[in-house]
Amino acid sequence: MPLESKLIILGQMHYAMERGDLTIKEVEKLEELLGVGLKNYRQAMEYAVFGYVEAE
C-alpha cells in the first residue's frame, strides 16, 4: 500500500477517534497494524496543525 494511502487512512482513524467512533487504544492498535502512526510523523503533524515545527 502506498505511504500516501496509509497517511489518508491514519487521518480518517484520528477523525473517527475525535468523533468518538474509536477509542485511543483502538487507534493505537490500528496504527500498529498499518505500520504508520503519529509518533512516526510528529513533525509533519505539528506543521499540519500549527504551520511550523518547534525547534527541539
C-alpha positions as CSV (number, residue, x, y, z in Angstrom):
1,M,0.0,0.0,0.0
2,P,1.5,3.4,-0.9
3,L,2.5,5.6,2.0
4,E,0.1,8.3,0.9
5,S,-2.8,5.9,1.3
6,K,-1.6,4.9,4.7
7,L,-1.5,8.6,5.8
8,I,-5.0,9.2,4.5
9,I,-6.3,6.2,6.5
10,L,-4.4,7.4,9.5
11,G,-6.1,10.8,9.2
12,Q,-9.5,9.1,9.0
13,M,-8.8,7.0,12.0
14,H,-7.9,10.1,14.1
15,Y,-11.0,11.8,12.8
16,A,-13.1,8.8,13.9
17,M,-11.4,9.0,17.3
18,E,-12.3,12.7,17.7
19,R,-15.9,11.9,16.8
20,G,-15.9,9.1,19.5
21,D,-16.3,6.3,17.0
22,L,-12.9,4.8,18.0
23,T,-11.0,4.8,21.3
24,I,-7.4,5.8,21.7
25,K,-6.5,2.2,22.3
26,E,-8.3,1.1,19.2
27,V,-6.5,3.7,17.1
28,E,-3.1,2.7,18.6
29,K,-3.7,-0.9,17.7
30,L,-4.8,0.1,14.1
31,E,-1.7,2.3,13.8
32,E,0.4,-0.7,14.7
33,L,-1.3,-3.0,12.2
34,L,-1.0,-0.3,9.5
35,G,2.7,0.3,10.3
36,V,2.2,4.0,10.4
37,G,1.4,6.3,13.4
38,L,1.5,9.8,14.5
39,K,4.6,9.0,16.7
40,N,6.4,8.4,13.4
41,Y,5.2,11.7,11.9
42,R,5.3,14.2,14.8
43,Q,7.0,16.9,12.9
44,A,4.6,16.6,9.9
45,M,1.6,16.7,12.3
46,E,3.0,19.8,14.0
47,Y,3.4,21.5,10.7
48,A,-0.1,20.5,9.5
49,V,-1.7,21.7,12.7
50,F,0.4,24.8,13.6
51,G,2.0,25.8,10.3
52,Y,5.5,25.4,11.7
53,V,7.7,22.9,13.6
54,E,9.0,23.8,17.0
55,A,12.8,23.5,17.5
56,E,13.8,20.9,20.0
